[in-house]
Amino acid sequence: MSRESRFAALVIAGLAFVGTTPALASTVTASWAAPPMVSPGNVAFQQRPVNGFSNSAQRYLYVSPPYVYSMFALLGIPEAAVADMQVWRSNGTSWVKSGPIDSTCACSKRVQSAIPTNAYGVGLPNQLFVWLPYGGLYTVTVTFHWWSYGGLQGYKTVWFNSASDYLPSGSSYLAQGGIYIP
């Protein structure tokens, strides 16, 4: 086998290996930062961050705890990170919001945590979890807010809009643009 053939075989094998792990396909749909900041902080998720579960007795969606990076890393400025999880259900032609983001709605959830001063960020609490009253095709958005002295410093909305963002369990399964929870 020639040197060129071995190289080509390695490249093809490498592409096949890389292609077997689905990439996180979430989309940032909105973002804003207060001047003089150029952009809000960043957020990191694990692979397939949204888990959907259903069986004969229960249905839920769960977002793995994200890591929220500070907008003022190592500057000694106190700040807090807030995450609002919103569940959307398909009505066959569009996505319909499943309730307002507050503590009384089962289809949305808010968590928050202080970002320690002189830190790069914080892992948010493991509480982005909602029970679902109905079966159907679902998708999830999470809006992150950064708060400090002067109020809101920035926000970023992440939409998990691909099957590769979801991990089904129980009788749930991957579907176009989200996860189907029977």
C-alpha positions in Angstrom: 0.0 0.0 0.0 1.5 3.4 -1.0 2.0 6.2 1.4 -0.8 8.2 -0.2 -3.3 5.3 0.1 -2.5 4.8 3.8 -3.0 8.5 4.3 -6.3 8.5 2.5 -7.5 5.4 4.5 -6.6 7.2 7.8 -8.5 10.3 6.7 -11.6 8.3 5.8 -11.4 6.3 9.0 -11.0 9.6 11.0 -14.0 11.1 9.3 -16.1 8.0 10.0 -15.1 8.1 13.6 -15.8 11.9 14.0 -19.2 11.5 12.2 -20.4 8.9 14.7 -20.8 11.3 17.6 -23.7 13.7 17.0 -22.8 17.4 17.5 -24.8 19.6 19.8 -27.1 21.4 17.4 -28.7 24.0 19.6 -29.2 27.4 18.2 -28.8 30.8 19.9 -32.0 32.6 18.9 -31.5 35.9 20.8 -28.8 37.6 22.8 -28.0 41.0 24.2 -25.4 42.7 26.4 -25.5 46.0 28.2 -22.9 48.5 26.9 -19.9 48.5 27.1 -20.1 44.7 26.9 -20.0 43.3 23.4 -21.8 40.0 24.1 -23.3 38.1 27.0 -21.4 35.3 28.7 -21.0 31.8 27.3 -22.8 28.7 28.4 -21.6 25.1 28.2 -23.7 21.9 28.1 -22.8 18.3 28.0 -23.5 16.2 24.9 -27.3 15.6 24.4 -28.3 18.0 27.2 -32.0 17.4 27.2 -33.4 14.1 28.5 -37.0 13.1 27.8 -38.7 10.3 29.7 -42.1 8.7 29.6 -43.8 5.5 30.7 -47.4 4.6 31.6 -47.3 6.8 34.8 -45.2 9.9 34.1 -43.7 12.2 31.5 -40.9 14.7 32.0 -38.2 16.7 30.3 -34.9 17.5 32.0 -32.0 19.8 31.0 -28.6 18.7 32.4 -27.0 21.4 34.6 -25.3 24.0 32.4 -22.1 25.8 33.3 -22.6 29.5 32.9 -19.5 31.6 32.4 -19.0 34.9 34.0 -19.3 38.2 32.0 -16.9 39.8 34.5 -14.4 36.9 35.1 -11.7 37.7 37.6 -12.8 41.4 37.9 -14.2 41.0 41.4 -17.7 42.1 40.3 -20.5 40.2 41.9 -23.0 38.7 39.5 -25.8 36.1 39.4 -26.9 33.8 36.6 -30.5 32.9 36.0 -31.8 30.2 33.6 -35.4 30.0 32.4 -36.4 26.7 30.9 -39.4 26.8 28.6 -41.1 23.8 27.1 -42.8 24.1 23.7 -45.3 21.6 22.2 -46.1 21.1 18.6 -49.7 21.6 17.5 -48.9 20.1 14.1 -48.0 23.4 12.3 -46.1 25.4 14.9 -44.5 25.3 18.4 -46.8 26.5 21.2 -45.4 27.8 24.5 -46.5 25.6 27.4 -47.2 28.1 30.1 -45.4 31.2 31.5 -42.1 31.0 33.3 -43.0 31.1 37.0 -43.1 28.8 40.0 -46.7 27.7 39.4 -46.4 26.4 35.9 -45.5 22.8 35.4 -44.1 23.4 31.9 -41.4 26.0 32.7 -38.7 26.3 35.4 -36.4 29.0 36.7 -33.1 28.3 38.5 -30.5 30.8 39.6 -27.1 30.9 41.3 -24.5 33.5 42.3 -21.4 33.4 40.3 -18.5 33.7 42.9 -16.5 36.8 42.5 -13.1 36.2 40.9 -14.4 33.0 39.3 -14.8 32.0 35.7 -18.4 30.8 36.1 -20.8 28.6 38.0 -22.6 25.3 37.4 -26.3 26.0 37.8 -28.4 23.8 40.2 -29.7 20.5 38.9 -33.3 21.6 38.8 -34.2 22.3 35.2 -36.9 19.6 35.3 -40.5 19.7 34.3 -43.4 17.3 34.4 -45.5 17.2 31.3 -49.3 16.9 31.5 -49.8 15.7 27.9 -47.9 13.6 25.4 -46.7 15.0 22.1 -43.7 16.4 20.2 -41.7 18.8 22.4 -38.8 21.1 22.2 -37.0 23.2 24.8 -35.5 26.7 25.0 -33.4 28.0 27.9 -32.8 31.7 28.4 -29.8 32.7 30.5 -29.6 36.1 32.2 -26.6 37.7 33.8 -27.4 40.2 36.6 -25.0 42.5 38.5 -25.0 46.0 40.2 -26.8 47.9 37.5 -29.4 45.2 36.8 -29.6 43.0 33.8 -26.2 42.8 32.1 -27.0 40.4 29.3 -29.1 37.5 28.1 -28.9 34.6 25.7 -31.6 32.2 24.5 -30.6 28.7 23.4 -33.1 26.6 21.5 -32.6 22.8 21.4 -34.0 22.3 18.0 -32.4 19.1 16.8 -32.9 15.4 17.7 -29.1 15.3 18.4 -29.8 17.6 21.4 -32.1 15.1 23.1 -31.6 11.8 24.9 -34.8 9.6 25.0 -35.5 7.1 27.7 -38.5 5.0 28.6 -41.0 5.1 25.7 -39.9 8.5 24.4 -38.1 8.7 21.1 -36.3 11.2 18.9 -38.3 13.1 16.3 -37.9 16.0 13.8 -36.7 19.0 15.7 -37.2 17.6 19.2 -38.4 14.6 21.2 -41.7 12.8 21.1 -43.1 12.0 24.6 -46.1 9.6 24.3 
